C-alpha cells in the first residue's frame, strides 16, 4: 500500500463524551466520514487529534479502532510522537501490529534534540519496523524543525524512511527545498498547515496534504481537479473554502469540531484542548461561511 500515495490524508479528530472520555462510537463515525469523503488515507492521533491530551492506553485504543474501521480500505498513517525514541518505538510496533500502513512521528516535542538526536530518533524507529516511516517536520514550539539535507540523508540511509510531511515556514519554499534534497530517496512529500498552501505546494511537486478532517471532501475535490489538469476550477473551489481554512488557523480544534458537529458527524463539541473556544460571533461567522460553501459539500449517510 505504500506505492504512489497521493491526495488528501486527513488527520482524524478525536471525539470526546460530555465527561471527557474517548467516544469510541463517534470516532468510528469520523472514520466512516473520511472514507466516504474520498480520503486517500487517514492520519493520527496527531496534533489535530489532540494527541498530547491522550493517555498511552487511549492512544493505543484509538489506533485499534481506526485500524479496524478502515479495514485496509485506505492507508492508516499512525502518529507516534513521544518524548523519547523508546516509547515511540513501542507505540510504533503496536500500531504496526494492529494494522497501520505507515508510522509518522515528530522528533521529541518537549526536549528538542539536535540534528544528531533527530537522526538517532528515526534510526531507532526505522530499524524496528517493517512498514514505511514518515518524517514529520513541524514548526516550533511543538515541532523540532529539521533541514532538508538532514531529512534527505535519513531517507537515503535509514530503512523504511520513505515519506516526509513538510510543514515548516515558509511552507511552499520548504516543500521545494525538501523535494529537491530528497529526490528519488523519498516516495512523496506531503504538506500540512490546514491545506492553506495546497495549490502552491501542488505546483512545487507535493504528493498531497494532511489537513484536519472536517473539509476532507472539499480538499480532495480540489486535489482531484488539479490531478485532472483543471487548475482554474480547482482554484475556484479552493478560494471558496479558504475563509474556513483561515478561521481554522485561528481556532484549531474548536473549529474542526464545530464544523464536524454542524455536518452531523459528531454530536458533541467537547475538547480537551484548553482555550480558543468559539463565542457567539465566531459561530455566526462560521454559519455564514458554511452557508456559502454548502453547495460544494456532500450530505452524509453515516
C-alpha positions in Angstrom: 0.0 0.0 0.0 3.0 2.3 0.2 3.3 2.8 -3.5 2.2 6.1 -5.1 0.4 7.6 -2.1 -1.1 10.8 -3.3 -4.0 13.0 -2.3 -5.7 14.2 0.9 -4.8 12.2 4.0 -6.9 13.9 6.7 -5.9 13.9 10.4 -8.7 12.3 12.3 -10.3 14.5 15.0 -10.8 12.7 18.4 -14.4 13.0 19.7 -15.0 13.1 23.5 -18.1 12.5 25.6 -19.5 15.1 27.9 -17.3 13.6 30.7 -14.2 14.0 28.5 -13.9 10.2 27.8 -12.8 8.9 24.4 -16.0 8.5 22.4 -15.3 5.3 20.5 -18.7 5.2 18.7 -18.2 8.7 17.3 -14.6 8.0 16.4 -15.9 5.2 14.2 -18.3 7.7 12.6 -15.5 10.2 11.9 -13.6 7.4 10.1 -16.6 6.5 8.0 -17.0 10.2 7.1 -13.4 10.3 6.0 -13.7 7.2 3.8 -17.0 8.4 2.3 -15.4 11.8 1.7 -12.8 10.2 -0.6 -9.8 10.4 1.7 -6.8 8.6 0.2 -5.6 7.7 3.7 -6.2 8.8 7.4 -3.7 10.0 9.9 -3.5 10.1 13.7 -3.6 10.6 16.6 -1.6 13.7 15.6 -1.8 17.4 16.6 -5.3 17.9 15.2 -6.3 14.7 17.1 -5.3 16.3 20.5 -2.7 13.5 20.9 -0.9 15.3 23.7 -4.1 15.1 25.8 -4.5 11.3 25.4 -3.1 8.7 27.7 -0.9 6.0 26.4 -3.7 3.5 26.7 -6.1 5.9 24.9 -3.6 6.3 22.0 -3.4 2.5 21.6 -7.2 2.2 21.8 -7.5 5.0 19.2 -5.2 3.1 16.8 -7.1 -0.2 17.3 -10.4 1.4 16.5 -9.2 3.3 13.5 -7.3 0.4 12.1 -10.3 -1.8 12.4 -12.7 0.7 10.9 -10.5 1.5 7.9 -10.1 -2.3 7.4 -7.4 -1.8 4.8 -9.7 0.2 2.5 -7.2 3.1 2.7 -3.8 3.5 4.5 -3.6 4.4 8.2 -0.7 6.6 9.0 -0.2 6.2 12.7 1.2 9.2 14.5 3.6 8.0 17.3 5.4 11.1 18.5 6.8 10.7 22.0 9.4 12.3 24.3 12.0 9.7 23.5 12.6 7.0 20.9 11.9 4.1 23.3 8.2 4.8 24.0 7.8 6.0 20.4 9.2 2.7 19.1 6.9 0.7 21.4 3.8 2.6 20.2 5.0 2.3 16.6 5.4 -1.5 17.0 1.9 -1.6 18.5 0.5 0.4 15.5 2.2 -1.9 13.1 0.7 -4.9 14.9 -2.9 -3.7 14.7 -2.7 -2.8 11.0 -1.2 0.6 10.5 0.3 1.1 7.0 2.9 3.7 8.0 4.3 5.5 11.0 4.5 9.2 11.2 6.4 10.9 14.0 7.9 14.2 15.1 11.2 14.2 17.0 10.7 14.6 20.8 8.5 17.6 21.2 9.4 18.7 24.8 13.2 18.3 25.0 14.1 19.2 21.4 17.1 17.2 20.1 19.8 18.5 17.8 20.3 17.1 14.3 22.2 14.0 15.6 19.5 13.4 18.1 16.8 13.6 15.4 18.7 11.1 13.3 19.1 8.7 16.2 15.3 9.0 17.0 14.3 8.0 13.5 17.0 5.3 13.3 15.6 3.6 16.4 12.1 3.7 14.9 13.0 2.6 11.4 15.3 -0.3 12.3 12.5 -1.9 14.4 9.7 -1.7 11.8 8.6 -3.4 8.7 6.3 -0.6 7.4 7.2 2.8 6.0 8.2 5.7 8.3 7.1 9.3 7.6 9.2 12.1 9.0 7.1 15.0 10.3 8.9 18.3 10.0 6.8 20.8 12.1 7.3 24.3 13.3 8.1 25.1 16.9 7.4 25.3 19.8 5.8 21.8 19.4 7.9 20.8 16.5 11.6 20.4 16.1 12.3 21.8 12.6 14.9 19.8 10.6 16.8 20.8 7.5 16.0 19.4 4.1 19.5 17.9 4.0 19.0 16.1 7.3 15.7 14.6 6.2 17.1 13.6 2.8 20.0 11.9 4.5 17.6 9.9 6.6 15.6 8.9 3.5 18.8 7.7 1.9 20.3 5.9 4.9 17.6 4.6 7.1 15.4 1.5 6.3 11.8 2.2 5.6 12.1 6.1 5.9 10.1 6.8 2.7 7.9 9.9 3.2 8.1 13.4 4.7 5.4 15.7 6.0 6.8 19.2 5.5 5.1 22.0 7.5 7.7 24.5 8.4 7.8 28.1 7.3 7.7 29.3 4.6 5.8 26.1 3.7 5.8 26.3 -0.1 9.5 27.0 -0.4 10.4 24.4 2.2 8.4 22.0 0.1 10.6 22.8 -2.9 13.8 22.5 -1.0 12.8 19.2 0.7 11.8 17.6 -2.6 15.0 18.8 -4.3 17.2 17.5 -1.4 15.5 14.1 -1.0 15.0 13.3 -4.7 14.2 9.7 -5.5 15.1 8.6 -2.0 11.7 9.9 -0.8 8.4 8.5 -2.2 6.5 11.6 -1.5 6.4 14.9 0.5 3.1 15.9 2.0 2.0 19.3 3.1 0.1 20.4 6.2 -0.8 23.8 7.5 -4.6 23.0 7.1 -4.1 22.9 3.4 -3.6 26.7 3.3 -0.9 26.4 0.6 -2.3 23.4 -1.2 -2.2 25.0 -4.7 1.3 26.3 -4.5 2.6 23.1 -2.9 1.0 21.1 -5.7 2.8 23.1 -8.3 6.0 22.5 -6.5 5.6 18.7 -6.5 3.8 17.7 -3.3 2.3 14.3 -3.0 -0.7 15.5 -1.1 -1.8 17.3 2.1 -2.7 16.3 5.6 -5.3 18.8 7.0 -7.8 18.2 9.8 -10.7 16.0 8.6 -13.7 18.4 8.6 -13.1 19.5 5.0 -11.9 16.2 3.6 -14.4 16.1 0.7 -13.8 19.7 -0.3 -10.0 19.5 -0.4 -10.0 16.1 -2.1 -12.2 17.6 -4.8 -9.6 20.4 -5.2 -6.8 17.8 -5.4 -8.7 15.7 -8.0 -9.2 18.7 -10.2 -5.5 19.5 -10.0 -4.6 16.0 -10.9 -7.0 16.3 -13.9 -5.2 19.4 -15.1 -8.2 21.7 -14.3 -6.3 24.3 -12.2 -8.9 27.0 -12.9 -11.8 25.1 -11.3 -9.6 23.8 -8.5 -8.6 27.4 -7.7 -12.3 28.5 -7.8 -13.3 25.9 -5.3 -10.2 26.4 -3.1 -10.9 30.1 -3.0 -14.5 29.4 -1.7 -13.1 27.1 1.0 -10.2 29.4 2.0 -12.2 31.6 4.5 -13.0 28.4 6.5 -9.3 27.4 6.4 -8.3 30.9 7.6 -10.7 30.6 10.5 -9.3 27.2 11.3 -5.8 28.7 11.6 -7.1 30.9 14.4 -9.1 28.4 16.4 -7.8 25.0 15.7 -9.6 22.1 17.4 -12.6 24.2 18.4 -13.2 25.0 14.7 -12.6 21.4 13.5 -15.2 20.1 15.9 -17.7 22.9 15.2 -17.7 22.1 11.6 -18.0 18.3 12.2 -20.8 19.0 14.6 -22.6 21.2 12.0 -22.2 18.5 9.4 -23.7 15.8 11.6 -20.6 13.7 12.0 -20.2 14.2 15.8 -22.8 15.1 18.4 -20.5 17.0 20.8 -18.0 19.8 20.5 -16.2 18.7 23.7 -12.4 19.2 23.5 -9.6 18.6 26.0 -7.5 21.3 24.4 -7.6 24.4 26.7 -8.6 27.8 25.4 -9.7 29.0 22.0 -13.4 28.4 22.5 -15.7 29.8 19.9 -18.1 32.6 21.0 -21.4 33.5 19.5 -20.0 35.9 17.0 -17.4 33.3 15.9 -20.2 30.8 15.4 -22.2 33.5 13.4 -19.2 33.8 11.0 -18.9 30.0 10.7 -22.6 29.9 9.8 -22.0 32.5 7.0 -19.0 30.6 5.7 -20.8 27.3 5.7 -23.9 28.7 4.0 -21.7 30.0 1.2 -19.9 26.7 0.6 -22.9 24.4 1.3 -23.4 23.6 -2.4 -19.9 22.2 -2.5 -20.4 19.9 0.5 -21.9 16.4 0.4 -24.7 15.1 2.6 -23.6 12.1 4.6 -25.3 8.8 5.3 -23.1 7.8 8.2 
